[in-house]
């Protein structure tokens, strides 16, 4: 299989189902951002602090491939069978969020991303996840996007935020509270 096909040389690409759209189409932006997020999750999973979470992070990557395939499909023409995204996938994220939160100190302010490169990678993944969510919502205003896709992305960004806090705790680095500058009279 060749990696290049030359079919996109004029700025279009094919969705699953055969429909050709501009590479700048919001659907392409949405699943391209899912791909970007998946790469960031890979970087997060490569951090030593996450060795015990590798199974969960790989599961998240698998779900992101499912979401990417869903978004890459023409909802009216594709006959490609795509693995299911399930409500239990959202529940699994919620269970992990609750488990990590139970071990974290109460949050008393907004937290600045940073403190350790591994923590920062997780915050970047969270931000990319929020962008993917926004793009999926934008796409859903004109074309079909399963509500569960948006729900999963919303919960995943919450998971990544809590994971960044848990990583900071395990790495024994202080969270950096946001202290807004006082307005001068």
C-alpha positions in Angstrom: 0.0 0.0 0.0 1.4 3.4 -1.0 1.2 6.2 1.5 0.5 8.7 -1.1 -2.4 8.6 -3.6 -2.2 12.0 -5.2 -6.0 12.3 -5.0 -5.8 15.1 -2.5 -3.4 17.3 -4.6 -6.2 19.7 -5.5 -7.3 20.3 -1.9 -10.0 17.7 -1.5 -10.2 14.4 0.4 -12.7 11.6 0.5 -14.9 10.8 3.4 -15.7 7.2 4.2 -18.5 6.6 1.8 -16.7 8.3 -1.1 -18.0 11.9 -0.8 -15.2 14.4 -1.6 -14.9 17.5 0.5 -12.4 20.4 0.8 -9.6 19.6 3.2 -10.7 22.8 5.0 -14.2 21.4 5.7 -15.2 21.5 9.4 -15.6 17.7 9.3 -11.9 17.3 8.3 -10.9 19.9 11.0 -12.9 17.9 13.5 -11.4 14.5 12.8 -8.0 16.0 12.2 -8.1 17.5 15.7 -9.1 14.1 17.1 -6.0 12.7 15.4 -3.9 15.5 17.0 -5.4 14.8 20.3 -4.6 11.1 20.0 -1.0 12.0 19.4 -1.0 14.1 22.5 -2.5 11.3 24.5 0.3 9.1 23.3 2.8 11.6 24.6 0.9 11.7 28.0 1.0 7.9 28.1 4.7 7.9 27.4 5.4 9.8 30.7 6.9 7.5 33.4 4.4 8.8 35.9 1.6 7.2 33.8 3.0 3.7 33.6 0.2 2.4 35.7 -2.4 4.2 33.6 -1.2 2.8 30.2 -4.2 0.5 29.8 -6.7 3.3 30.3 -4.7 5.7 28.1 -4.6 3.1 25.3 -8.3 2.6 25.7 -8.8 6.3 25.3 -6.7 6.3 22.1 -8.8 3.4 20.8 -12.0 5.4 21.5 -10.5 8.4 19.7 -9.8 6.2 16.6 -13.5 5.2 16.8 -14.6 8.9 17.0 -12.2 9.8 14.2 -13.7 7.1 12.0 -17.2 8.3 12.9 -16.4 11.9 12.0 -14.6 10.8 8.8 -17.7 9.1 7.6 -20.4 10.6 5.3 -23.4 9.9 7.5 -25.6 9.5 4.4 -23.4 7.3 2.3 -20.9 5.4 4.3 -21.5 1.6 4.6 -18.3 1.1 6.6 -18.8 -0.6 9.9 -17.3 1.5 12.6 -16.8 0.2 16.2 -19.3 1.5 18.7 -18.7 4.3 21.1 -20.7 3.3 24.2 -22.2 5.1 27.2 -20.0 2.8 29.3 -17.0 4.5 27.7 -18.2 7.8 29.3 -18.9 6.0 32.6 -15.4 4.6 32.6 -13.9 8.1 32.4 -16.2 9.3 35.2 -15.2 6.4 37.4 -11.5 7.3 36.9 -12.2 11.0 37.5 -14.0 10.2 40.7 -11.2 7.9 41.9 -8.5 10.4 41.2 -10.5 13.3 42.7 -11.0 11.4 45.9 -7.2 11.4 46.3 -6.6 15.1 45.5 -6.7 18.1 47.7 -9.8 20.4 47.2 -9.3 22.9 44.5 -9.5 26.5 45.9 -8.5 28.4 42.7 -7.9 28.1 39.1 -4.7 26.3 38.3 -2.1 27.5 35.8 -0.8 24.7 33.5 2.8 23.7 34.3 5.0 22.7 37.2 6.5 19.7 35.3 6.8 18.8 31.6 4.6 15.7 32.0 1.9 17.8 33.7 2.1 20.4 30.9 1.7 17.7 28.2 -1.5 16.6 29.9 -2.8 20.2 29.9 -2.0 20.6 26.2 -4.0 17.4 25.5 -6.9 18.8 27.5 -6.8 22.0 25.4 -6.8 20.1 22.2 -9.6 17.9 23.5 -11.7 21.1 24.1 -11.0 22.3 20.6 -12.0 18.9 19.2 -15.2 19.2 21.2 -15.9 22.7 19.9 -15.4 21.5 16.3 -17.7 18.5 16.8 -20.3 20.8 18.2 -19.9 23.1 15.2 -20.2 20.3 12.8 -23.3 19.0 14.6 -25.1 22.3 13.8 -25.1 21.4 10.1 -24.6 17.7 9.9 -25.2 14.6 12.0 -22.8 14.0 14.8 -23.7 11.4 17.5 -24.5 13.1 20.8 -22.3 10.5 22.5 -19.2 11.8 20.6 -19.7 15.2 22.1 -20.4 13.8 25.5 -17.3 11.6 25.4 -15.1 14.5 24.4 -16.5 16.7 27.1 -15.9 14.1 29.8 -12.4 13.3 28.3 -11.3 16.9 28.8 -12.5 16.7 32.4 -10.5 13.5 32.8 -7.4 15.1 31.4 -7.7 18.0 33.8 -8.0 15.7 36.8 -5.2 13.5 35.4 -2.9 16.6 35.2 -3.6 17.3 38.9 -3.1 13.7 39.8 0.2 13.6 37.9 1.4 16.7 39.7 0.6 15.1 43.0 2.4 11.9 42.1 5.4 13.9 40.8 5.4 15.9 44.0 5.2 19.2 42.3 3.1 22.0 43.5 0.1 23.1 41.5 0.4 26.7 40.5 -2.7 28.6 41.6 -3.8 31.5 39.5 -3.6 34.7 41.5 -5.2 37.5 39.4 -3.3 40.8 39.6 -5.1 43.4 41.6 -6.4 46.3 39.7 -4.7 49.6 40.3 -7.0 52.5 41.2 
